[in-house]
Amino acid sequence: MSNVATRSYHAIRGALLAQEELALIDVREEDPFAQEHPLFAANVPLSKLELEIFARVPRRDTAITLYDDGEGLAAQAAERLLTLGYSDIATLEGGLAGWRAAGGELFRDVNVPSKAFGELVESVRHTPSLAAEQVQALLEAKADVVVLDARRFDEYQTMSIPGGISVPGAELVLRVAELAPSPATQVIVNCAGRTRSIIGTQSLVNAGIPNPVAALRNGTIGWTLAGQTLAHGQERRFAEVADSTRSDAAVRARSVADRAGVARLERAGLAAWQADGQRTTYLFDVRTPEEYAQGHLPASRSVPGGQLVQETDHVASVRGARIVLVDDDGVRANMSASWLAQMGWQVAVLDGLSAEDFTEVGEWQAPQPALPAVTEIGVEQLQTWLQAPGTVLLDFTSSANYVKRHIPGAHWAIRAQLPQVLERLPVAERYVLTCGSSLLARFAAVDLQALTQTPVYVLEGGTAHWIAAGKPLQSGETRLAVARTDRYRRPYEGTDNPREAMQGYLDWEFGLIAQLQRDGTHGFSVLS
């Protein structure tokens, strides 16, 4: 670590204000990250660093600043990144405590830049909204109203407004004319909390649709706090639209993008941006994942537009980078780009594409380093070993996946906490490591073998192969070697959150504008 420099809070603040490229990386697990972090910090846990960093920080000479809160994780992350070929690595002077001591603002929760921006949009544009009680009264009166849920389909299925239709955010301008063909129909946009309903509603307003539009104030949280019943397992989704609808929506979306200052590129311009070794360029396909899988532009990543605006830090982790958006209709890329431009990104839409350009098929595959060499065993061998004492099985999947189902007897563990994990495990003749696919387990195996003389093996194909072989499974928190800090429990997800947590989350969102003002580095602007 003697060759790794430090960067101060003031240096990072200056770079943000100058709109220079930088990646401020919090290498803790998601839950401690969500408790407090700088506005533009991106969470890339040390546990998954090799699996995520190439996609999130693609340029190897990006100025990267790593930090933790005194756990020693940043030093380990710096060594790994240097090994992976990154050259401009520093740790944050004093870590998180140093940021705080220097007067830096700290934020709670996840995807904070997007959520704070949503609050700013509402305050500037006075985005129309209706309370949960008002919306329920309209539904009970069978008024001419349609409720459009701007979240991912899986979130919609978990809990939604009765009668609502799943229309993820970037799809709204494209689909609304056929979901509400009468200009008199009241359109209501909801999410779980506030951000996506605000952005979705304001998207329709910005695009100039003729209908009255309003956000469901405070989303499904507000609905629940009002004592109203949510639906579960709904299946309503948007359908394909007519060419005339698509053309009209494209004109509206292009107008909004032009007003926001979105740049235009064609293939040659994209190639020039990608060849510029001094800048980071992200290429995102903002259509649905299903459309992406059927055919997409080479080197593009599937990031549906609504989620891109909601979770920008999770995919574009280099603040100050350039972003290029792709679709095949001129609607979703332009609308998504209009928001990114207002969030301070240099963003362009790729024009001039035809069906022949979407030559690659299949799901997006994250770029990754060469996998470490490990000793693998098959499902049958593991099952035989588990029938006698001596084999300790460690599962490095997400804690949510582990609780849902895991191999009987498996201990759930976090890779970055292996020293603590070892202290809590029974004596072993051998360790076997697994995760969903065995990918993360391979990296964990190298770390574990460095800590013990006991042989370490990896289950070939991971738990997915065990399941495919029809082997038995367990569920629940049966053997947690460490606390479940890998994921922050969001107060707006699921169906069993305490009322106090939901109200506290809303109160926190209401305070974000004041935090933005104190921080002073956001660079946001809102279309008038």
C-alpha positions as CSV (number, residue, x, y, z in Angstrom):
1,M,0.0,0.0,0.0
2,S,3.0,2.3,0.2
3,N,2.6,3.2,-3.5
4,V,-1.1,4.1,-3.2
5,A,-1.7,7.8,-2.7
6,T,-4.6,9.5,-0.8
7,R,-7.0,12.1,-2.1
8,S,-8.6,14.7,0.1
9,Y,-12.2,15.7,0.4
10,H,-11.3,19.1,-1.1
11,A,-9.6,17.6,-4.1
12,I,-12.7,15.4,-4.9
13,R,-15.1,18.3,-4.3
14,G,-13.0,20.4,-6.7
15,A,-13.1,17.7,-9.4
16,L,-16.9,17.4,-9.1
17,L,-17.4,21.1,-9.4
18,A,-15.0,21.1,-12.5
19,Q,-17.0,18.2,-14.0
20,E,-13.9,16.1,-14.3
21,E,-14.2,12.4,-14.5
22,L,-13.8,10.5,-11.2
23,A,-15.0,7.4,-9.5
24,L,-15.6,7.6,-5.7
25,I,-16.0,4.0,-4.7
26,D,-17.4,2.8,-1.3
27,V,-16.1,-0.8,-1.0
28,R,-18.2,-1.7,2.1
29,E,-21.3,-3.9,1.8
30,E,-24.5,-2.2,0.7
31,D,-26.1,-1.8,4.2
32,P,-23.3,0.2,5.8
33,F,-23.0,2.2,2.6
34,A,-26.7,3.1,2.7
35,Q,-26.4,4.4,6.3
36,E,-24.1,7.3,5.2
37,H,-22.0,8.1,2.2
38,P,-21.1,11.1,-0.1
39,L,-23.6,12.1,-2.7
40,F,-21.8,10.7,-5.7
41,A,-20.2,7.7,-4.1
42,A,-20.8,4.4,-5.9
43,N,-21.1,1.2,-3.9
44,V,-18.9,-1.5,-5.3
45,P,-18.4,-3.9,-2.4
46,L,-14.9,-5.5,-2.1
47,S,-16.7,-8.9,-2.0
48,K,-17.8,-8.4,-5.7
49,L,-15.1,-6.1,-6.9
50,E,-13.8,-8.2,-9.7
51,L,-17.3,-9.1,-11.0
52,E,-18.5,-5.4,-11.2
53,I,-15.6,-3.0,-11.7
54,F,-14.9,-3.5,-15.4
55,A,-18.4,-2.6,-16.4
56,R,-18.9,0.2,-13.9
57,V,-15.4,1.8,-14.3
58,P,-14.4,0.7,-17.8
59,R,-11.4,3.0,-18.4
60,R,-8.3,1.7,-16.6
61,D,-6.8,5.1,-16.0
62,T,-9.9,6.7,-14.5
63,A,-9.1,8.6,-11.3
64,I,-10.5,6.2,-8.7
65,T,-10.8,7.0,-5.0
66,L,-11.6,4.2,-2.6
67,Y,-12.9,4.5,0.9
68,D,-14.3,2.5,3.8
69,D,-15.1,3.4,7.5
70,G,-11.9,2.1,9.1
71,E,-12.4,-1.6,8.3
72,G,-9.3,-1.9,6.1
73,L,-11.3,-2.8,3.0
74,A,-10.1,0.2,0.8
75,A,-6.5,-0.9,1.1
76,Q,-7.4,-4.4,-0.1
77,A,-9.5,-3.0,-2.9
78,A,-6.6,-0.8,-4.0
79,E,-4.3,-3.8,-4.3
80,R,-6.9,-5.8,-6.3
81,L,-7.5,-2.9,-8.7
82,L,-3.8,-2.4,-9.3
83,T,-3.6,-6.1,-10.1
84,L,-6.5,-5.7,-12.6
85,G,-4.6,-3.0,-14.4
86,Y,-6.1,0.2,-13.0
87,S,-3.4,2.8,-12.7
88,D,-4.8,6.0,-11.0
89,I,-5.8,4.6,-7.6
90,A,-6.0,6.5,-4.3
91,T,-7.8,6.1,-1.0
92,L,-9.9,8.8,0.6
93,E,-7.9,10.8,3.1
94,G,-9.2,9.7,6.5
95,G,-11.9,7.5,5.0
96,L,-15.5,8.2,5.6
97,A,-14.6,9.9,8.9
98,G,-12.2,12.2,7.0
99,W,-15.0,13.2,4.6
100,R,-17.2,14.0,7.6
101,A,-14.5,15.9,9.5
102,A,-13.7,18.0,6.4
103,G,-17.3,19.2,6.4
104,G,-18.6,16.9,3.6
105,E,-22.3,16.2,3.5
106,L,-23.3,12.6,4.0
107,F,-26.5,11.0,2.6
108,R,-28.5,8.0,3.6
109,D,-30.2,5.3,1.5
110,V,-29.3,4.1,-2.1
111,N,-29.4,5.8,-5.5
112,V,-29.4,9.1,-3.7
113,P,-28.5,11.3,-6.7
114,S,-31.5,10.2,-8.6
115,K,-33.9,10.5,-5.6
116,A,-32.6,13.9,-4.7
117,F,-33.0,15.0,-8.3
118,G,-36.6,13.8,-8.3
119,E,-37.3,15.9,-5.3
120,L,-35.7,18.9,-7.1
121,V,-37.9,18.3,-10.2
122,E,-41.1,18.3,-8.1
123,S,-40.1,21.5,-6.3
124,V,-39.2,23.4,-9.4
125,R,-42.0,22.1,-11.7
126,H,-44.7,21.6,-9.1
127,T,-45.4,18.2,-10.6
128,P,-49.1,17.5,-10.1
129,S,-50.0,14.7,-7.6
130,L,-53.0,13.2,-6.0
131,A,-53.2,11.7,-2.5
132,A,-53.9,8.0,-2.0
133,E,-57.4,8.8,-0.7
134,Q,-58.2,10.8,-3.8
135,V,-57.0,8.1,-6.2
136,Q,-59.0,5.4,-4.4
137,A,-62.1,7.6,-4.5
138,L,-61.7,7.9,-8.3
139,L,-61.3,4.1,-8.7
140,E,-64.3,3.4,-6.5
141,A,-66.4,5.8,-8.5
142,K,-65.3,4.1,-11.7
143,A,-64.1,7.4,-13.0
144,D,-62.3,7.7,-16.4
145,V,-58.9,7.0,-14.9
146,V,-55.9,4.8,-15.6
147,V,-53.1,3.9,-13.1
148,L,-49.7,3.3,-14.7
149,D,-47.0,1.7,-12.5
150,A,-43.5,3.0,-13.4
151,R,-41.5,0.4,-11.6
152,R,-40.0,-2.9,-12.9
153,F,-42.5,-5.6,-13.6
154,D,-41.3,-7.7,-10.6
155,E,-41.8,-4.8,-8.2
156,Y,-45.3,-4.3,-9.7
157,Q,-46.1,-7.9,-9.1
158,T,-45.0,-7.8,-5.5
159,M,-47.5,-5.1,-4.7
160,S,-49.4,-2.6,-6.7
161,I,-52.4,-0.3,-6.9
162,P,-55.5,-2.4,-7.7
163,G,-56.2,-2.2,-11.4
164,G,-52.8,-0.7,-12.2
165,I,-50.9,-1.5,-15.3
166,S,-47.1,-2.1,-15.4
167,V,-45.5,0.5,-17.6
168,P,-41.8,1.0,-16.5
169,G,-40.8,4.6,-16.7
170,A,-39.1,4.9,-20.1
171,E,-42.1,3.3,-21.7
172,L,-44.7,5.9,-20.5
173,V,-44.4,8.4,-23.3
174,L,-44.3,5.6,-25.9
175,R,-47.4,3.7,-24.6
176,V,-49.7,6.2,-22.9
177,A,-51.7,7.2,-26.0
178,E,-53.0,3.7,-26.4
179,L,-53.5,3.1,-22.7
180,A,-55.5,6.3,-22.3
181,P,-56.8,7.0,-25.8
182,S,-59.3,9.6,-24.7
183,P,-57.7,13.0,-23.8
184,A,-60.2,13.2,-21.0
185,T,-58.8,10.1,-19.2
186,Q,-57.0,11.0,-16.0
187,V,-53.5,9.4,-16.0
188,I,-52.0,8.5,-12.6
189,V,-48.4,7.4,-12.4
190,N,-47.2,5.5,-9.3
191,C,-44.1,3.8,-7.9
192,A,-43.3,2.6,-4.4
193,G,-42.2,5.9,-3.0
194,R,-41.8,9.2,-4.9
195,T,-39.0,9.4,-7.4
196,R,-40.2,7.3,-10.3
197,S,-43.8,8.6,-10.0
198,I,-42.5,12.2,-10.1
199,I,-40.2,11.5,-13.1
200,G,-42.8,9.5,-14.9
201,T,-45.5,12.1,-14.4
202,Q,-43.2,15.0,-15.4
203,S,-42.1,13.0,-18.4
204,L,-45.7,12.9,-19.7
205,V,-46.1,16.6,-18.9
206,N,-42.9,17.5,-20.6
207,A,-43.9,15.5,-23.7
208,G,-47.2,17.5,-23.9
209,I,-49.7,14.6,-23.8
210,P,-53.2,16.0,-23.8
211,N,-54.4,14.1,-20.8
212,P,-54.6,15.3,-17.2
213,V,-51.6,13.6,-15.4
214,A,-50.8,13.2,-11.7
215,A,-48.4,11.3,-9.6
216,L,-49.8,9.1,-6.8
217,R,-48.4,11.1,-3.9
218,N,-45.9,8.9,-2.0
219,G,-46.6,5.8,-4.1
220,T,-47.5,2.5,-2.5
221,I,-46.1,3.7,0.7
222,G,-48.6,6.5,0.8
223,W,-51.4,4.0,-0.2
224,T,-50.4,1.8,2.7
225,L,-50.1,4.6,5.3
226,A,-53.6,5.7,4.2
227,G,-54.9,2.2,5.3
228,Q,-55.8,1.2,1.8
229,T,-55.3,-2.3,0.4
230,L,-52.7,-3.1,-2.2
231,A,-53.0,-5.8,-4.9
232,H,-50.5,-8.7,-5.3
233,G,-49.5,-10.7,-8.3
234,Q,-51.2,-8.5,-10.9
235,E,-50.2,-9.3,-14.5
236,R,-51.4,-6.3,-16.5
237,R,-48.7,-5.1,-18.9
238,F,-48.6,-2.7,-21.9
239,A,-49.1,-4.0,-25.4
240,E,-47.3,-3.1,-28.6
241,V,-48.3,0.2,-30.1
242,A,-49.3,1.2,-33.6
243,D,-46.7,2.8,-35.9
244,S,-48.6,6.1,-35.8
245,T,-48.5,6.1,-32.0
246,R,-44.8,5.4,-32.1
247,S,-44.2,8.2,-34.6
248,D,-46.1,10.8,-32.6
249,A,-44.3,9.8,-29.4
250,A,-41.0,10.1,-31.1
251,V,-41.7,13.7,-32.2
252,R,-42.7,14.5,-28.6
253,A,-39.6,12.8,-27.1
254,R,-37.2,14.4,-29.6
255,S,-38.6,17.9,-28.7
256,V,-38.0,17.3,-25.0
257,A,-34.5,16.0,-25.6
258,D,-33.6,19.0,-27.8
259,R,-34.8,21.4,-25.1
260,A,-32.6,19.5,-22.5
261,G,-29.5,19.9,-24.7
262,V,-29.1,16.2,-25.6
263,A,-26.4,15.6,-28.2
264,R,-26.9,13.6,-31.4
265,L,-24.5,10.9,-32.7
266,E,-24.4,8.5,-35.5
267,R,-22.2,5.4,-35.7
268,A,-19.1,7.3,-36.7
269,G,-19.5,9.7,-33.9
270,L,-20.0,6.9,-31.4
271,A,-16.8,5.2,-32.7
272,A,-14.9,8.4,-32.2
273,W,-16.1,8.8,-28.6
274,Q,-15.3,5.2,-27.8
275,A,-11.8,5.6,-29.3
276,D,-11.0,8.6,-27.1
277,G,-8.8,7.1,-24.4
278,Q,-9.0,10.2,-22.2
279,R,-12.8,9.8,-21.6
280,T,-15.2,7.2,-20.4
281,T,-18.1,6.4,-22.7
282,Y,-21.0,4.2,-21.6
283,L,-23.3,2.7,-24.2
284,F,-26.8,1.8,-22.9
285,D,-29.7,0.2,-24.6
286,V,-32.8,1.6,-22.8
287,R,-35.4,-0.7,-24.3
288,T,-36.9,-3.7,-22.4
289,P,-34.6,-6.6,-21.6
290,E,-36.7,-8.8,-23.9
291,E,-36.1,-6.5,-26.9
292,Y,-32.4,-6.3,-26.1
293,A,-32.1,-10.1,-26.1
294,Q,-33.8,-10.3,-29.5
295,G,-31.2,-8.0,-31.1
296,H,-28.9,-5.2,-29.9
297,L,-26.0,-3.1,-30.9
298,P,-22.6,-4.7,-30.2
299,A,-20.9,-3.5,-27.0
300,S,-24.2,-2.0,-25.6
301,R,-25.5,-2.9,-22.2
302,S,-29.1,-3.4,-21.4
303,V,-30.3,-0.8,-18.9
304,P,-34.1,0.0,-19.3
305,G,-34.5,3.7,-19.3
306,G,-36.6,4.1,-16.2
307,Q,-34.2,2.2,-14.1
308,L,-31.2,4.1,-15.6
309,V,-32.6,7.4,-14.4
310,Q,-33.5,5.8,-11.0
311,E,-30.2,4.0,-10.5
312,T,-27.7,5.9,-12.6
313,D,-24.9,5.5,-10.0
314,H,-25.2,1.7,-10.2
315,V,-24.3,1.5,-13.9
316,A,-22.5,4.7,-14.7
317,S,-20.2,4.9,-11.7
318,V,-17.8,7.4,-13.2
319,R,-19.2,10.9,-12.5
320,G,-18.4,13.2,-15.4
321,A,-18.4,10.4,-18.0
322,R,-20.2,10.4,-21.3
323,I,-23.4,8.4,-21.9
324,V,-24.8,7.3,-25.2
325,L,-28.3,5.8,-25.3
326,V,-29.8,3.5,-27.9
327,D,-33.3,2.4,-28.9
328,D,-35.1,1.6,-32.1
329,D,-38.0,4.0,-31.9
330,G,-36.7,7.5,-31.0
331,V,-38.8,7.7,-27.8
332,R,-37.2,5.9,-24.9
333,A,-33.6,7.0,-25.5
334,N,-34.7,10.6,-26.0
335,M,-36.8,10.7,-22.9
336,S,-34.2,9.0,-20.8
337,A,-31.5,11.2,-22.2
338,S,-33.5,14.3,-21.4
339,W,-33.4,13.4,-17.7
340,L,-29.7,12.5,-17.7
341,A,-28.8,15.8,-19.2
342,Q,-30.7,17.6,-16.5
343,M,-28.8,15.5,-13.9
344,G,-25.5,16.9,-15.2
345,W,-24.4,14.1,-17.6
346,Q,-22.9,14.6,-21.0
347,V,-25.4,12.5,-22.9
348,A,-26.1,11.7,-26.5
349,V,-28.7,9.7,-28.4
350,L,-27.5,7.4,-31.2
351,D,-29.4,8.3,-34.4
352,G,-29.4,6.7,-37.9
353,L,-29.8,3.1,-36.8
354,S,-31.7,0.5,-38.7
355,A,-32.7,-3.1,-37.9
356,E,-29.5,-4.3,-39.5
357,D,-27.5,-2.6,-36.7
358,F,-29.0,-4.8,-34.0
359,T,-26.9,-7.8,-34.8
360,E,-26.1,-9.4,-31.5
361,V,-28.6,-11.5,-29.6
362,G,-28.8,-12.7,-26.0
363,E,-28.5,-11.2,-22.6
364,W,-25.8,-8.8,-21.6
365,Q,-22.7,-10.4,-20.2
366,A,-20.6,-8.4,-17.8
367,P,-16.9,-8.1,-18.7
368,Q,-14.8,-9.9,-16.1
369,P,-11.1,-10.7,-15.5
370,A,-9.7,-14.1,-16.1
371,L,-11.2,-16.6,-13.6
372,P,-8.7,-17.9,-11.0
373,A,-7.7,-21.5,-11.1
374,V,-9.5,-23.6,-8.4
375,T,-10.2,-27.3,-7.7
376,E,-13.7,-28.1,-8.6
377,I,-16.0,-31.0,-7.5
378,G,-19.3,-32.1,-8.9
379,V,-22.7,-32.3,-7.4
380,E,-22.5,-36.1,-6.6
381,Q,-19.2,-35.7,-4.9
382,L,-20.5,-32.9,-2.7
383,Q,-23.6,-34.9,-1.8
384,T,-21.4,-37.9,-0.8
385,W,-19.1,-35.7,1.3
386,L,-22.0,-34.0,3.1
387,Q,-23.3,-37.4,4.3
388,A,-20.3,-37.6,6.7
389,P,-18.7,-35.1,9.1
390,G,-15.8,-33.0,8.0
391,T,-17.1,-31.0,5.0
392,V,-18.0,-27.4,5.7
393,L,-20.0,-25.8,2.8
394,L,-19.9,-22.0,2.4
395,D,-22.5,-20.2,0.2
396,F,-21.5,-16.7,-1.1
397,T,-24.7,-15.9,-3.0
398,S,-26.8,-12.9,-1.9
399,S,-28.4,-13.3,1.5
400,A,-31.8,-13.0,-0.1
401,N,-31.1,-15.9,-2.5
402,Y,-29.7,-17.9,0.4
403,V,-32.8,-17.4,2.5
404,K,-35.0,-18.4,-0.5
405,R,-33.1,-21.6,-1.1
406,H,-29.7,-23.2,-0.5
407,I,-28.0,-26.5,-0.2
408,P,-28.8,-28.2,3.2
409,G,-26.1,-27.4,5.7
410,A,-24.6,-24.5,3.8
411,H,-23.3,-21.6,5.9
412,W,-24.0,-18.2,4.3
413,A,-20.9,-15.9,4.2
414,I,-19.6,-12.6,2.9
415,R,-16.3,-12.9,1.0
416,A,-14.8,-9.7,2.4
417,Q,-15.4,-11.0,5.9
418,L,-13.7,-14.4,5.6
419,P,-11.4,-14.0,8.6
420,Q,-14.5,-13.4,10.8
421,V,-16.4,-16.2,9.0
422,L,-13.6,-18.7,9.8
423,E,-13.8,-18.0,13.5
424,R,-17.5,-19.0,13.5
425,L,-17.3,-22.3,11.5
426,P,-16.9,-25.8,12.8
427,V,-13.6,-27.6,12.4
428,A,-13.3,-28.8,8.8
429,E,-11.4,-31.4,6.9
430,R,-12.2,-29.6,3.7
431,Y,-14.2,-26.5,2.6
432,V,-16.5,-26.4,-0.4
433,L,-17.6,-23.1,-1.7
434,T,-20.7,-22.3,-3.8
435,C,-22.8,-19.4,-5.0
436,G,-25.5,-19.2,-7.6
437,S,-23.2,-19.9,-10.6
438,S,-19.8,-20.6,-8.8
439,L,-18.3,-17.4,-10.3
440,L,-18.0,-15.5,-7.0
441,A,-17.1,-18.7,-5.2
442,R,-14.0,-19.1,-7.4
443,F,-12.7,-15.7,-6.2
444,A,-13.6,-16.4,-2.6
445,A,-11.8,-19.8,-2.8
446,V,-8.5,-18.0,-3.5
447,D,-9.0,-15.7,-0.6
448,L,-10.0,-18.6,1.7
449,Q,-7.0,-20.8,0.7
450,A,-4.7,-17.9,1.7
451,L,-6.1,-18.0,5.2
452,T,-6.1,-21.8,5.9
453,Q,-4.1,-25.0,5.3
454,T,-7.4,-26.9,4.9
455,P,-8.2,-27.9,1.3
456,V,-10.7,-25.6,-0.5
457,Y,-12.9,-26.8,-3.3
458,V,-15.5,-25.1,-5.5
459,L,-18.8,-26.7,-6.5
460,E,-18.8,-26.8,-10.3
461,G,-21.7,-24.8,-11.7
462,G,-22.6,-23.6,-8.2
463,T,-26.0,-24.1,-6.6
464,A,-27.6,-23.8,-10.0
465,H,-26.1,-27.2,-10.9
466,W,-27.3,-28.7,-7.6
467,I,-30.8,-27.5,-8.3
468,A,-30.7,-28.7,-11.9
469,A,-29.7,-32.2,-10.6
470,G,-32.9,-32.3,-8.5
471,K,-31.1,-32.3,-5.1
472,P,-32.8,-31.3,-1.9
473,L,-32.9,-27.7,-0.7
474,Q,-33.4,-25.7,2.5
475,S,-34.8,-22.2,3.0
476,G,-34.5,-19.7,5.8
477,E,-31.7,-18.2,7.8
478,T,-30.4,-21.6,8.8
479,R,-26.7,-20.9,9.1
480,L,-25.6,-17.3,8.9
481,A,-21.9,-17.0,9.5
482,V,-22.1,-13.2,9.5
483,A,-24.9,-10.6,9.6
484,R,-26.9,-9.9,6.5
485,T,-25.2,-6.6,5.6
486,D,-24.9,-7.3,1.9
487,R,-28.2,-5.6,1.1
488,Y,-29.9,-2.6,2.6
489,R,-33.5,-3.2,3.4
490,R,-35.4,-0.6,1.5
491,P,-38.5,0.8,3.3
492,Y,-40.4,0.9,0.0
493,E,-39.9,-2.8,-1.0
494,G,-41.8,-5.8,0.2
495,T,-45.0,-6.0,2.1
496,D,-43.9,-6.2,5.7
497,N,-42.2,-2.9,6.4
498,P,-43.1,-1.1,9.7
499,R,-45.2,2.0,9.3
500,E,-42.5,4.0,11.1
501,A,-39.9,3.0,8.6
502,M,-42.1,4.0,5.7
503,Q,-43.0,7.4,7.2
504,G,-39.3,7.9,8.1
505,Y,-38.3,7.2,4.5
506,L,-40.8,9.8,3.2
507,D,-39.5,12.3,5.7
508,W,-36.0,11.7,4.6
509,E,-36.9,12.2,0.9
510,F,-38.5,15.5,1.8
511,G,-35.2,16.7,3.3
512,L,-33.1,15.9,0.3
513,I,-33.3,19.3,-1.3
514,A,-31.8,20.9,1.8
515,Q,-29.0,18.4,1.7
516,L,-28.3,19.1,-2.0
517,Q,-28.0,22.8,-1.2
518,R,-25.5,22.1,1.7
519,D,-23.5,19.7,-0.5
520,G,-23.3,22.1,-3.5
521,T,-21.8,19.7,-6.0
522,H,-24.9,18.2,-7.7
523,G,-24.8,20.2,-11.0
524,F,-28.5,19.5,-11.6
525,S,-30.7,21.7,-13.7
526,V,-34.4,21.4,-14.4
527,L,-36.2,22.2,-17.6
528,S,-38.7,25.1,-17.2
